[in-house]
Amino acid sequence: MIQSMSRVAHCTDNGPMEGFWGILKREMYYKKKFHSREELVSAIVEYIDYYRNDRPQRGLGILTPMEYHDMLMAA
C-alpha cells in the first residue's frame, strides 16, 4: 500500500481509503471493546485479512479483492 495525500482542492482523492475505514469501523470496531493497543492492532490486522481474502464485494462482481486481483493478473 502506498500512502497518498489529497491534492489541494481535490477532496475526493482519498475517497476509497475513507470508505474502507468506514466499513472497517462499522463491521469490526463499533461492535467490540478493546482493552489494549495490541488487541486493537491485532483486530485490525485480522479484519484486513478478512476484507482482502474472504469478504465478497458487489463492486468487484461478487469477488473478494484477492480473487479480483488474481483474475486481472491472469488476463
C-alpha positions as CSV (number, residue, x, y, z in Angstrom):
1,M,0.0,0.0,0.0
2,I,1.3,3.5,-0.8
3,Q,0.4,6.4,1.3
4,S,-1.4,9.2,-0.5
5,M,-2.2,12.7,0.4
6,S,-5.0,14.7,-1.1
7,R,-4.1,17.4,-3.5
8,V,-5.2,20.9,-2.8
9,A,-8.9,21.4,-3.8
10,H,-9.3,17.7,-4.6
11,C,-11.2,16.3,-1.7
12,T,-12.1,13.1,-3.5
13,D,-8.5,11.9,-3.8
14,N,-8.8,9.9,-0.5
15,G,-12.4,8.7,-1.0
16,P,-11.6,4.9,-1.4
17,M,-9.5,4.8,1.7
18,E,-12.0,6.8,3.7
19,G,-14.7,4.3,2.5
20,F,-12.6,1.4,3.7
21,W,-12.1,2.8,7.2
22,G,-15.8,3.5,7.4
23,I,-16.6,-0.1,6.6
24,L,-13.9,-1.4,9.0
25,K,-15.3,0.7,11.8
26,R,-18.9,-0.3,11.1
27,E,-18.2,-4.1,10.7
28,M,-15.5,-4.6,13.3
29,Y,-14.7,-1.6,15.6
30,Y,-18.1,-0.5,16.8
31,K,-19.1,-4.0,17.8
32,K,-16.3,-4.6,20.3
33,K,-14.4,-3.1,23.2
34,F,-10.6,-3.2,23.1
35,H,-8.6,-3.3,26.4
36,S,-5.2,-2.6,24.9
37,R,-3.5,-1.2,21.9
38,E,-2.1,-4.6,20.9
39,E,-5.7,-6.1,21.0
40,L,-6.9,-3.3,18.7
41,V,-4.0,-3.7,16.3
42,S,-4.5,-7.4,16.1
43,A,-8.2,-7.0,15.4
44,I,-7.4,-4.5,12.6
45,V,-4.9,-6.9,11.0
46,E,-7.4,-9.8,11.2
47,Y,-10.1,-7.6,9.7
48,I,-7.9,-6.5,6.8
49,D,-7.0,-10.2,6.1
50,Y,-10.8,-11.0,6.1
51,Y,-11.6,-8.0,3.9
52,R,-8.9,-8.9,1.3
53,N,-9.4,-12.7,1.2
54,D,-13.0,-13.6,2.4
55,R,-15.3,-10.6,2.0
56,P,-17.1,-10.6,-1.4
57,Q,-17.8,-7.1,-2.8
58,R,-20.6,-6.1,-5.2
59,G,-18.3,-3.5,-6.9
60,L,-15.9,-6.4,-7.9
61,G,-18.6,-8.7,-9.3
62,I,-19.2,-10.5,-6.0
63,L,-15.5,-11.4,-5.8
64,T,-13.1,-10.8,-3.0
65,P,-10.4,-8.2,-3.6
66,M,-7.8,-11.0,-4.0
67,E,-10.0,-13.0,-6.3
68,Y,-10.4,-9.9,-8.5
69,H,-6.7,-9.2,-8.4
70,D,-5.9,-12.8,-9.4
71,M,-8.4,-12.6,-12.2
72,L,-6.9,-9.4,-13.6
73,M,-3.3,-10.8,-13.3
74,A,-4.4,-13.9,-15.2
75,A,-5.8,-11.8,-18.1
